[in-house]
Amino acid sequence: MMRTSGTAGFQSPSATVASSRLTHAVAASLAVAALSLCLIVTLTVLSTKATMAMGLPV
């Protein structure tokens, strides 16, 4: 099967959708979100380990 040029898909050149400043702002906010998620998971694990080490009161 031969495919002729320009019959399917997006053939136009790609255009810049967002400014560089917006791209950097989104990347920075994603980085902050990832770091805060890691911090929350770390604190949860440490809190769980500390609680398990103390034992349950009877």
PDBQT receptor file of N, H, CA, C and O in Angstrom, charges set to zero:
ATOM      1  N   MET A   1       0.830  -1.173   0.000  1.00  0.00    +0.000 N 
ATOM      2  CA  MET A   1       0.000   0.000   0.000  1.00  0.00    +0.000 C 
ATOM      3  C   MET A   1       0.874   1.235   0.000  1.00  0.00    +0.000 C 
ATOM      4  O   MET A   1       1.762   1.370   0.842  1.00  0.00    +0.000 OA
ATOM      5  N   MET A   2       0.636   2.116  -0.916  1.00  0.00    +0.000 N 
ATOM      6  H   MET A   2      -0.085   2.006  -1.600  1.00  0.00    +0.000 HD
ATOM      7  CA  MET A   2       1.397   3.358  -1.008  1.00  0.00    +0.000 C 
ATOM      8  C   MET A   2       0.597   4.480  -0.357  1.00  0.00    +0.000 C 
ATOM      9  O   MET A   2      -0.630   4.518  -0.448  1.00  0.00    +0.000 OA
ATOM     10  N   ARG A   3       1.284   5.359   0.278  1.00  0.00    +0.000 N 
ATOM     11  H   ARG A   3       2.280   5.328   0.353  1.00  0.00    +0.000 HD
ATOM     12  CA  ARG A   3       0.618   6.475   0.947  1.00  0.00    +0.000 C 
ATOM     13  C   ARG A   3       1.073   7.771   0.284  1.00  0.00    +0.000 C 
ATOM     14  O   ARG A   3       2.269   8.044   0.188  1.00  0.00    +0.000 OA
ATOM     15  N   THR A   4       0.141   8.535  -0.155  1.00  0.00    +0.000 N 
ATOM     16  H   THR A   4      -0.831   8.313  -0.078  1.00  0.00    +0.000 HD
ATOM     17  CA  THR A   4       0.514   9.794  -0.783  1.00  0.00    +0.000 C 
ATOM     18  C   THR A   4       0.678  10.869   0.261  1.00  0.00    +0.000 C 
ATOM     19  O   THR A   4       0.007  10.859   1.293  1.00  0.00    +0.000 OA
ATOM     20  N   SER A   5       1.566  11.786  -0.008  1.00  0.00    +0.000 N 
ATOM     21  H   SER A   5       2.111  11.793  -0.846  1.00  0.00    +0.000 HD
ATOM     22  CA  SER A   5       1.899  12.822   0.957  1.00  0.00    +0.000 C 
ATOM     23  C   SER A   5       0.725  13.769   1.167  1.00  0.00    +0.000 C 
ATOM     24  O   SER A   5       0.101  14.219   0.206  1.00  0.00    +0.000 OA
ATOM     25  N   GLY A   6       0.432  14.064   2.409  1.00  0.00    +0.000 N 
ATOM     26  H   GLY A   6       0.938  13.698   3.190  1.00  0.00    +0.000 HD
ATOM     27  CA  GLY A   6      -0.589  15.054   2.729  1.00  0.00    +0.000 C 
ATOM     28  C   GLY A   6      -2.006  14.538   2.758  1.00  0.00    +0.000 C 
ATOM     29  O   GLY A   6      -2.937  15.343   2.788  1.00  0.00    +0.000 OA
ATOM     30  N   THR A   7      -2.218  13.236   2.751  1.00  0.00    +0.000 N 
ATOM     31  H   THR A   7      -1.462  12.581   2.727  1.00  0.00    +0.000 HD
ATOM     32  CA  THR A   7      -3.589  12.727   2.739  1.00  0.00    +0.000 C 
ATOM     33  C   THR A   7      -4.147  12.518   4.133  1.00  0.00    +0.000 C 
ATOM     34  O   THR A   7      -5.363  12.557   4.317  1.00  0.00    +0.000 OA
ATOM     35  N   ALA A   8      -3.294  12.299   5.112  1.00  0.00    +0.000 N 
ATOM     36  H   ALA A   8      -2.305  12.268   4.962  1.00  0.00    +0.000 HD
ATOM     37  CA  ALA A   8      -3.799  12.044   6.456  1.00  0.00    +0.000 C 
ATOM     38  C   ALA A   8      -2.863  12.665   7.477  1.00  0.00    +0.000 C 
ATOM     39  O   ALA A   8      -1.687  12.903   7.203  1.00  0.00    +0.000 OA
ATOM     40  N   GLY A   9      -3.401  12.920   8.648  1.00  0.00    +0.000 N 
ATOM     41  H   GLY A   9      -4.356  12.726   8.871  1.00  0.00    +0.000 HD
ATOM     42  CA  GLY A   9      -2.582  13.439   9.730  1.00  0.00    +0.000 C 
ATOM     43  C   GLY A   9      -2.453  14.950   9.669  1.00  0.00    +0.000 C 
ATOM     44  O   GLY A   9      -3.084  15.618   8.850  1.00  0.00    +0.000 OA
ATOM     45  N   PHE A  10      -1.627  15.463  10.548  1.00  0.00    +0.000 N 
ATOM     46  H   PHE A  10      -1.115  14.920  11.213  1.00  0.00    +0.000 HD
ATOM     47  CA  PHE A  10      -1.391  16.894  10.613  1.00  0.00    +0.000 C 
ATOM     48  C   PHE A  10      -0.127  17.206   9.845  1.00  0.00    +0.000 C 
ATOM     49  O   PHE A  10       0.963  16.810  10.258  1.00  0.00    +0.000 OA
ATOM     50  N   GLN A  11      -0.253  17.894   8.757  1.00  0.00    +0.000 N 
ATOM     51  H   GLN A  11      -1.138  18.215   8.421  1.00  0.00    +0.000 HD
ATOM     52  CA  GLN A  11       0.887  18.174   7.897  1.00  0.00    +0.000 C 
ATOM     53  C   GLN A  11       1.433  19.582   8.079  1.00  0.00    +0.000 C 
ATOM     54  O   GLN A  11       2.518  19.882   7.579  1.00  0.00    +0.000 OA
ATOM     55  N   SER A  12       0.722  20.445   8.771  1.00  0.00    +0.000 N 
ATOM     56  H   SER A  12      -0.159  20.202   9.177  1.00  0.00    +0.000 HD
ATOM     57  CA  SER A  12       1.192  21.811   8.932  1.00  0.00    +0.000 C 
ATOM     58  C   SER A  12       2.344  21.841   9.938  1.00  0.00    +0.000 C 
ATOM     59  O   SER A  12       2.415  20.983  10.818  1.00  0.00    +0.000 OA
ATOM     60  N   PRO A  13       3.236  22.807   9.817  1.00  0.00    +0.000 N 
ATOM     61  CA  PRO A  13       4.333  22.903  10.778  1.00  0.00    +0.000 C 
ATOM     62  C   PRO A  13       3.803  23.215  12.171  1.00  0.00    +0.000 C 
ATOM     63  O   PRO A  13       2.789  23.895  12.328  1.00  0.00    +0.000 OA
ATOM     64  N   SER A  14       4.495  22.713  13.164  1.00  0.00    +0.000 N 
ATOM     65  H   SER A  14       5.318  22.160  13.036  1.00  0.00    +0.000 HD
ATOM     66  CA  SER A  14       4.018  22.900  14.530  1.00  0.00    +0.000 C 
ATOM     67  C   SER A  14       4.159  24.363  14.936  1.00  0.00    +0.000 C 
ATOM     68  O   SER A  14       5.142  25.025  14.600  1.00  0.00    +0.000 OA
ATOM     69  N   ALA A  15       3.185  24.842  15.646  1.00  0.00    +0.000 N 
ATOM     70  H   ALA A  15       2.388  24.304  15.919  1.00  0.00    +0.000 HD
ATOM     71  CA  ALA A  15       3.187  26.222  16.104  1.00  0.00    +0.000 C 
ATOM     72  C   ALA A  15       3.464  26.257  17.600  1.00  0.00    +0.000 C 
ATOM     73  O   ALA A  15       3.124  25.320  18.323  1.00  0.00    +0.000 OA
ATOM     74  N   THR A  16       4.078  27.331  18.057  1.00  0.00    +0.000 N 
ATOM     75  H   THR A  16       4.355  28.092  17.469  1.00  0.00    +0.000 HD
ATOM     76  CA  THR A  16       4.330  27.495  19.481  1.00  0.00    +0.000 C 
ATOM     77  C   THR A  16       3.007  27.772  20.173  1.00  0.00    +0.000 C 
ATOM     78  O   THR A  16       2.319  28.742  19.854  1.00  0.00    +0.000 OA
ATOM     79  N   VAL A  17       2.659  26.923  21.110  1.00  0.00    +0.000 N 
ATOM     80  H   VAL A  17       3.217  26.135  21.369  1.00  0.00    +0.000 HD
ATOM     81  CA  VAL A  17       1.358  27.035  21.755  1.00  0.00    +0.000 C 
ATOM     82  C   VAL A  17       1.435  27.915  22.988  1.00  0.00    +0.000 C 
ATOM     83  O   VAL A  17       0.568  28.763  23.202  1.00  0.00    +0.000 OA
ATOM     84  N   ALA A  18       2.457  27.724  23.797  1.00  0.00    +0.000 N 
ATOM     85  H   ALA A  18       3.161  27.035  23.624  1.00  0.00    +0.000 HD
ATOM     86  CA  ALA A  18       2.582  28.480  25.034  1.00  0.00    +0.000 C 
ATOM     87  C   ALA A  18       3.917  29.209  25.051  1.00  0.00    +0.000 C 
ATOM     88  O   ALA A  18       4.878  28.792  24.405  1.00  0.00    +0.000 OA
ATOM     89  N   SER A  19       3.959  30.282  25.787  1.00  0.00    +0.000 N 
ATOM     90  H   SER A  19       3.178  30.620  26.312  1.00  0.00    +0.000 HD
ATOM     91  CA  SER A  19       5.199  31.036  25.892  1.00  0.00    +0.000 C 
ATOM     92  C   SER A  19       6.194  30.287  26.770  1.00  0.00    +0.000 C 
ATOM     93  O   SER A  19       5.828  29.393  27.533  1.00  0.00    +0.000 OA
ATOM     94  N   SER A  20       7.428  30.664  26.645  1.00  0.00    +0.000 N 
ATOM     95  H   SER A  20       7.725  31.390  26.025  1.00  0.00    +0.000 HD
ATOM     96  CA  SER A  20       8.487  30.030  27.434  1.00  0.00    +0.000 C 
ATOM     97  C   SER A  20       8.265  30.288  28.923  1.00  0.00    +0.000 C 
ATOM     98  O   SER A  20       8.537  29.427  29.759  1.00  0.00    +0.000 OA
ATOM     99  N   ARG A  21       7.774  31.466  29.239  1.00  0.00    +0.000 N 
ATOM    100  H   ARG A  21       7.553  32.166  28.560  1.00  0.00    +0.000 HD
ATOM    101  CA  ARG A  21       7.543  31.817  30.637  1.00  0.00    +0.000 C 
ATOM    102  C   ARG A  21       6.467  30.938  31.258  1.00  0.00    +0.000 C 
ATOM    103  O   ARG A  21       6.597  30.489  32.397  1.00  0.00    +0.000 OA
ATOM    104  N   LEU A  22       5.401  30.697  30.495  1.00  0.00    +0.000 N 
ATOM    105  H   LEU A  22       5.295  31.062  29.570  1.00  0.00    +0.000 HD
ATOM    106  CA  LEU A  22       4.325  29.842  30.987  1.00  0.00    +0.000 C 
ATOM    107  C   LEU A  22       4.806  28.409  31.153  1.00  0.00    +0.000 C 
ATOM    108  O   LEU A  22       4.453  27.739  32.124  1.00  0.00    +0.000 OA
ATOM    109  N   THR A  23       5.610  27.943  30.211  1.00  0.00    +0.000 N 
ATOM    110  H   THR A  23       5.896  28.488  29.423  1.00  0.00    +0.000 HD
ATOM    111  CA  THR A  23       6.148  26.584  30.295  1.00  0.00    +0.000 C 
ATOM    112  C   THR A  23       7.014  26.420  31.539  1.00  0.00    +0.000 C 
ATOM    113  O   THR A  23       6.922  25.409  32.235  1.00  0.00    +0.000 OA
ATOM    114  N   HIS A  24       7.854  27.413  31.817  1.00  0.00    +0.000 N 
ATOM    115  H   HIS A  24       7.928  28.235  31.252  1.00  0.00    +0.000 HD
ATOM    116  CA  HIS A  24       8.703  27.346  33.015  1.00  0.00    +0.000 C 
ATOM    117  C   HIS A  24       7.869  27.417  34.294  1.00  0.00    +0.000 C 
ATOM    118  O   HIS A  24       8.204  26.771  35.287  1.00  0.00    +0.000 OA
ATOM    119  N   ALA A  25       6.798  28.189  34.278  1.00  0.00    +0.000 N 
ATOM    120  H   ALA A  25       6.526  28.714  33.472  1.00  0.00    +0.000 HD
ATOM    121  CA  ALA A  25       5.945  28.279  35.460  1.00  0.00    +0.000 C 
ATOM    122  C   ALA A  25       5.247  26.953  35.734  1.00  0.00    +0.000 C 
ATOM    123  O   ALA A  25       5.129  26.530  36.884  1.00  0.00    +0.000 OA
ATOM    124  N   VAL A  26       4.787  26.304  34.676  1.00  0.00    +0.000 N 
ATOM    125  H   VAL A  26       4.882  26.648  33.741  1.00  0.00    +0.000 HD
ATOM    126  CA  VAL A  26       4.137  25.001  34.839  1.00  0.00    +0.000 C 
ATOM    127  C   VAL A  26       5.137  23.963  35.324  1.00  0.00    +0.000 C 
ATOM    128  O   VAL A  26       4.823  23.155  36.198  1.00  0.00    +0.000 OA
ATOM    129  N   ALA A  27       6.344  23.982  34.759  1.00  0.00    +0.000 N 
ATOM    130  H   ALA A  27       6.599  24.638  34.049  1.00  0.00    +0.000 HD
ATOM    131  CA  ALA A  27       7.370  23.028  35.191  1.00  0.00    +0.000 C 
ATOM    132  C   ALA A  27       7.747  23.250  36.650  1.00  0.00    +0.000 C 
ATOM    133  O   ALA A  27       7.939  22.288  37.394  1.00  0.00    +0.000 OA
ATOM    134  N   ALA A  28       7.853  24.507  37.061  1.00  0.00    +0.000 N 
ATOM    135  H   ALA A  28       7.697  25.288  36.456  1.00  0.00    +0.000 HD
ATOM    136  CA  ALA A  28       8.194  24.800  38.459  1.00  0.00    +0.000 C 
ATOM    137  C   ALA A  28       7.088  24.355  39.401  1.00  0.00    +0.000 C 
ATOM    138  O   ALA A  28       7.373  23.813  40.469  1.00  0.00    +0.000 OA
ATOM    139  N   SER A  29       5.835  24.571  39.029  1.00  0.00    +0.000 N 
ATOM    140  H   SER A  29       5.603  25.011  38.162  1.00  0.00    +0.000 HD
ATOM    141  CA  SER A  29       4.740  24.153  39.905  1.00  0.00    +0.000 C 
ATOM    142  C   SER A  29       4.652  22.632  39.997  1.00  0.00    +0.000 C 
ATOM    143  O   SER A  29       4.330  22.090  41.054  1.00  0.00    +0.000 OA
ATOM    144  N   LEU A  30       4.937  21.945  38.894  1.00  0.00    +0.000 N 
ATOM    145  H   LEU A  30       5.199  22.385  38.035  1.00  0.00    +0.000 HD
ATOM    146  CA  LEU A  30       4.959  20.476  38.951  1.00  0.00    +0.000 C 
ATOM    147  C   LEU A  30       6.098  19.975  39.829  1.00  0.00    +0.000 C 
ATOM    148  O   LEU A  30       5.939  18.988  40.547  1.00  0.00    +0.000 OA
ATOM    149  N   ALA A  31       7.235  20.640  39.780  1.00  0.00    +0.000 N 
ATOM    150  H   ALA A  31       7.365  21.442  39.196  1.00  0.00    +0.000 HD
ATOM    151  CA  ALA A  31       8.360  20.240  40.627  1.00  0.00    +0.000 C 
ATOM    152  C   ALA A  31       8.033  20.442  42.102  1.00  0.00    +0.000 C 
ATOM    153  O   ALA A  31       8.347  19.589  42.932  1.00  0.00    +0.000 OA
ATOM    154  N   VAL A  32       7.406  21.567  42.430  1.00  0.00    +0.000 N 
ATOM    155  H   VAL A  32       7.151  22.261  41.756  1.00  0.00    +0.000 HD
ATOM    156  CA  VAL A  32       7.015  21.822  43.820  1.00  0.00    +0.000 C 
ATOM    157  C   VAL A  32       5.984  20.798  44.281  1.00  0.00    +0.000 C 
ATOM    158  O   VAL A  32       6.046  20.323  45.415  1.00  0.00    +0.000 OA
ATOM    159  N   ALA A  33       5.046  20.459  43.418  1.00  0.00    +0.000 N 
ATOM    160  H   ALA A  33       4.996  20.845  42.497  1.00  0.00    +0.000 HD
ATOM    161  CA  ALA A  33       4.035  19.467  43.776  1.00  0.00    +0.000 C 
ATOM    162  C   ALA A  33       4.662  18.091  44.011  1.00  0.00    +0.000 C 
ATOM    163  O   ALA A  33       4.270  17.375  44.933  1.00  0.00    +0.000 OA
ATOM    164  N   ALA A  34       5.636  17.725  43.176  1.00  0.00    +0.000 N 
ATOM    165  H   ALA A  34       5.955  18.306  42.427  1.00  0.00    +0.000 HD
ATOM    166  CA  ALA A  34       6.293  16.426  43.342  1.00  0.00    +0.000 C 
ATOM    167  C   ALA A  34       7.084  16.384  44.640  1.00  0.00    +0.000 C 
ATOM    168  O   ALA A  34       7.064  15.376  45.346  1.00  0.00    +0.000 OA
ATOM    169  N   LEU A  35       7.783  17.472  44.959  1.00  0.00    +0.000 N 
ATOM    170  H   LEU A  35       7.799  18.291  44.385  1.00  0.00    +0.000 HD
ATOM    171  CA  LEU A  35       8.544  17.506  46.211  1.00  0.00    +0.000 C 
ATOM    172  C   LEU A  35       7.638  17.461  47.429  1.00  0.00    +0.000 C 
ATOM    173  O   LEU A  35       7.951  16.785  48.409  1.00  0.00    +0.000 OA
ATOM    174  N   SER A  36       6.529  18.167  47.382  1.00  0.00    +0.000 N 
ATOM    175  H   SER A  36       6.274  18.716  46.586  1.00  0.00    +0.000 HD
ATOM    176  CA  SER A  36       5.620  18.134  48.530  1.00  0.00    +0.000 C 
ATOM    177  C   SER A  36       4.980  16.762  48.692  1.00  0.00    +0.000 C 
ATOM    178  O   SER A  36       4.746  16.315  49.815  1.00  0.00    +0.000 OA
ATOM    179  N   LEU A  37       4.696  16.093  47.583  1.00  0.00    +0.000 N 
ATOM    180  H   LEU A  37       4.886  16.456  46.671  1.00  0.00    +0.000 HD
ATOM    181  CA  LEU A  37       4.157  14.735  47.671  1.00  0.00    +0.000 C 
ATOM    182  C   LEU A  37       5.169  13.790  48.294  1.00  0.00    +0.000 C 
ATOM    183  O   LEU A  37       4.809  12.957  49.125  1.00  0.00    +0.000 OA
ATOM    184  N   CYS A  38       6.428  13.909  47.904  1.00  0.00    +0.000 N 
ATOM    185  H   CYS A  38       6.720  14.585  47.228  1.00  0.00    +0.000 HD
ATOM    186  CA  CYS A  38       7.476  13.069  48.506  1.00  0.00    +0.000 C 
ATOM    187  C   CYS A  38       7.603  13.341  50.002  1.00  0.00    +0.000 C 
ATOM    188  O   CYS A  38       7.785  12.417  50.795  1.00  0.00    +0.000 OA
ATOM    189  N   LEU A  39       7.508  14.602  50.377  1.00  0.00    +0.000 N 
ATOM    190  H   LEU A  39       7.361  15.353  49.733  1.00  0.00    +0.000 HD
ATOM    191  CA  LEU A  39       7.603  14.955  51.792  1.00  0.00    +0.000 C 
ATOM    192  C   LEU A  39       6.433  14.378  52.579  1.00  0.00    +0.000 C 
ATOM    193  O   LEU A  39       6.625  13.880  53.688  1.00  0.00    +0.000 OA
ATOM    194  N   ILE A  40       5.236  14.435  52.029  1.00  0.00    +0.000 N 
ATOM    195  H   ILE A  40       5.080  14.839  51.128  1.00  0.00    +0.000 HD
ATOM    196  CA  ILE A  40       4.063  13.884  52.705  1.00  0.00    +0.000 C 
ATOM    197  C   ILE A  40       4.188  12.375  52.864  1.00  0.00    +0.000 C 
ATOM    198  O   ILE A  40       3.869  11.835  53.924  1.00  0.00    +0.000 OA
ATOM    199  N   VAL A  41       4.649  11.689  51.820  1.00  0.00    +0.000 N 
ATOM    200  H   VAL A  41       4.908  12.127  50.959  1.00  0.00    +0.000 HD
ATOM    201  CA  VAL A  41       4.809  10.230  51.901  1.00  0.00    +0.000 C 
ATOM    202  C   VAL A  41       5.870   9.878  52.937  1.00  0.00    +0.000 C 
ATOM    203  O   VAL A  41       5.688   8.946  53.720  1.00  0.00    +0.000 OA
ATOM    204  N   THR A  42       6.974  10.616  52.945  1.00  0.00    +0.000 N 
ATOM    205  H   THR A  42       7.122  11.374  52.309  1.00  0.00    +0.000 HD
ATOM    206  CA  THR A  42       8.036  10.352  53.920  1.00  0.00    +0.000 C 
ATOM    207  C   THR A  42       7.538  10.549  55.344  1.00  0.00    +0.000 C 
ATOM    208  O   THR A  42       7.802   9.716  56.211  1.00  0.00    +0.000 OA
ATOM    209  N   LEU A  43       6.824  11.634  55.594  1.00  0.00    +0.000 N 
ATOM    210  H   LEU A  43       6.609  12.311  54.890  1.00  0.00    +0.000 HD
ATOM    211  CA  LEU A  43       6.304  11.871  56.938  1.00  0.00    +0.000 C 
ATOM    212  C   LEU A  43       5.285  10.811  57.338  1.00  0.00    +0.000 C 
ATOM    213  O   LEU A  43       5.234  10.411  58.501  1.00  0.00    +0.000 OA
ATOM    214  N   THR A  44       4.486  10.358  56.401  1.00  0.00    +0.000 N 
ATOM    215  H   THR A  44       4.527  10.683  55.456  1.00  0.00    +0.000 HD
ATOM    216  CA  THR A  44       3.504   9.314  56.705  1.00  0.00    +0.000 C 
ATOM    217  C   THR A  44       4.187   8.004  57.075  1.00  0.00    +0.000 C 
ATOM    218  O   THR A  44       3.784   7.331  58.023  1.00  0.00    +0.000 OA
ATOM    219  N   VAL A  45       5.228   7.646  56.318  1.00  0.00    +0.000 N 
ATOM    220  H   VAL A  45       5.556   8.193  55.548  1.00  0.00    +0.000 HD
ATOM    221  CA  VAL A  45       5.950   6.401  56.606  1.00  0.00    +0.000 C 
ATOM    222  C   VAL A  45       6.637   6.487  57.952  1.00  0.00    +0.000 C 
ATOM    223  O   VAL A  45       6.578   5.544  58.741  1.00  0.00    +0.000 OA
ATOM    224  N   LEU A  46       7.289   7.607  58.226  1.00  0.00    +0.000 N 
ATOM    225  H   LEU A  46       7.338   8.373  57.586  1.00  0.00    +0.000 HD
ATOM    226  CA  LEU A  46       7.973   7.755  59.523  1.00  0.00    +0.000 C 
ATOM    227  C   LEU A  46       6.984   7.759  60.679  1.00  0.00    +0.000 C 
ATOM    228  O   LEU A  46       7.265   7.188  61.733  1.00  0.00    +0.000 OA
ATOM    229  N   SER A  47       5.841   8.389  60.499  1.00  0.00    +0.000 N 
ATOM    230  H   SER A  47       5.613   8.853  59.643  1.00  0.00    +0.000 HD
ATOM    231  CA  SER A  47       4.831   8.411  61.552  1.00  0.00    +0.000 C 
ATOM    232  C   SER A  47       4.279   7.015  61.802  1.00  0.00    +0.000 C 
ATOM    233  O   SER A  47       4.055   6.626  62.948  1.00  0.00    +0.000 OA
ATOM    234  N   THR A  48       4.062   6.263  60.730  1.00  0.00    +0.000 N 
ATOM    235  H   THR A  48       4.244   6.578  59.799  1.00  0.00    +0.000 HD
ATOM    236  CA  THR A  48       3.564   4.891  60.874  1.00  0.00    +0.000 C 
ATOM    237  C   THR A  48       4.578   4.009  61.578  1.00  0.00    +0.000 C 
ATOM    238  O   THR A  48       4.221   3.207  62.441  1.00  0.00    +0.000 OA
ATOM    239  N   LYS A  49       5.849   4.160  61.210  1.00  0.00    +0.000 N 
ATOM    240  H   LYS A  49       6.139   4.812  60.509  1.00  0.00    +0.000 HD
ATOM    241  CA  LYS A  49       6.880   3.363  61.888  1.00  0.00    +0.000 C 
ATOM    242  C   LYS A  49       6.987   3.704  63.357  1.00  0.00    +0.000 C 
ATOM    243  O   LYS A  49       7.158   2.817  64.194  1.00  0.00    +0.000 OA
ATOM    244  N   ALA A  50       6.886   4.994  63.681  1.00  0.00    +0.000 N 
ATOM    245  H   ALA A  50       6.747   5.715  63.002  1.00  0.00    +0.000 HD
ATOM    246  CA  ALA A  50       6.962   5.409  65.095  1.00  0.00    +0.000 C 
ATOM    247  C   ALA A  50       5.767   4.882  65.876  1.00  0.00    +0.000 C 
ATOM    248  O   ALA A  50       5.915   4.454  67.021  1.00  0.00    +0.000 OA
ATOM    249  N   THR A  51       4.597   4.909  65.276  1.00  0.00    +0.000 N 
ATOM    250  H   THR A  51       4.477   5.257  64.346  1.00  0.00    +0.000 HD
ATOM    251  CA  THR A  51       3.401   4.397  65.948  1.00  0.00    +0.000 C 
ATOM    252  C   THR A  51       3.497   2.890  66.170  1.00  0.00    +0.000 C 
ATOM    253  O   THR A  51       3.128   2.388  67.232  1.00  0.00    +0.000 OA
ATOM    254  N   MET A  52       3.992   2.175  65.167  1.00  0.00    +0.000 N 
ATOM    255  H   MET A  52       4.291   2.583  64.305  1.00  0.00    +0.000 HD
ATOM    256  CA  MET A  52       4.131   0.720  65.315  1.00  0.00    +0.000 C 
ATOM    257  C   MET A  52       5.193   0.370  66.354  1.00  0.00    +0.000 C 
ATOM    258  O   MET A  52       5.066  -0.651  67.030  1.00  0.00    +0.000 OA
ATOM    259  N   ALA A  53       6.227   1.180  66.499  1.00  0.00    +0.000 N 
ATOM    260  H   ALA A  53       6.330   2.010  65.950  1.00  0.00    +0.000 HD
ATOM    261  CA  ALA A  53       7.285   0.903  67.459  1.00  0.00    +0.000 C 
ATOM    262  C   ALA A  53       6.774   1.082  68.892  1.00  0.00    +0.000 C 
ATOM    263  O   ALA A  53       7.233   0.395  69.805  1.00  0.00    +0.000 OA
ATOM    264  N   MET A  54       5.825   2.005  69.088  1.00  0.00    +0.000 N 
ATOM    265  H   MET A  54       5.453   2.562  68.346  1.00  0.00    +0.000 HD
ATOM    266  CA  MET A  54       5.292   2.237  70.428  1.00  0.00    +0.000 C 
ATOM    267  C   MET A  54       4.374   1.121  70.877  1.00  0.00    +0.000 C 
ATOM    268  O   MET A  54       4.265   0.871  72.078  1.00  0.00    +0.000 OA
ATOM    269  N   GLY A  55       3.730   0.464  69.984  1.00  0.00    +0.000 N 
ATOM    270  H   GLY A  55       3.819   0.667  69.009  1.00  0.00    +0.000 HD
ATOM    271  CA  GLY A  55       2.812  -0.607  70.364  1.00  0.00    +0.000 C 
ATOM    272  C   GLY A  55       1.438  -0.055  70.696  1.00  0.00    +0.000 C 
ATOM    273  O   GLY A  55       1.271   1.142  70.930  1.00  0.00    +0.000 OA
ATOM    274  N   LEU A  56       0.476  -0.930  70.713  1.00  0.00    +0.000 N 
ATOM    275  H   LEU A  56       0.611  -1.903  70.523  1.00  0.00    +0.000 HD
ATOM    276  CA  LEU A  56      -0.895  -0.523  71.018  1.00  0.00    +0.000 C 
ATOM    277  C   LEU A  56      -1.150  -0.588  72.523  1.00  0.00    +0.000 C 
ATOM    278  O   LEU A  56      -0.785  -1.569  73.171  1.00  0.00    +0.000 OA
ATOM    279  N   PRO A  57      -1.770   0.444  73.075  1.00  0.00    +0.000 N 
ATOM    280  CA  PRO A  57      -2.099   0.376  74.511  1.00  0.00    +0.000 C 
ATOM    281  C   PRO A  57      -3.237  -0.621  74.749  1.00  0.00    +0.000 C 
ATOM    282  O   PRO A  57      -4.194  -0.713  73.980  1.00  0.00    +0.000 OA
ATOM    283  N   VAL A  58      -3.088  -1.357  75.847  1.00  0.00    +0.000 N 
ATOM    284  H   VAL A  58      -2.311  -1.282  76.472  1.00  0.00    +0.000 HD
ATOM    285  CA  VAL A  58      -4.100  -2.377  76.145  1.00  0.00    +0.000 C 
ATOM    286  C   VAL A  58      -4.996  -1.921  77.247  1.00  0.00    +0.000 C 
ATOM    287  O   VAL A  58      -5.911  -2.646  77.638  1.00  0.00    +0.000 OA
TER     288      VAL A  58
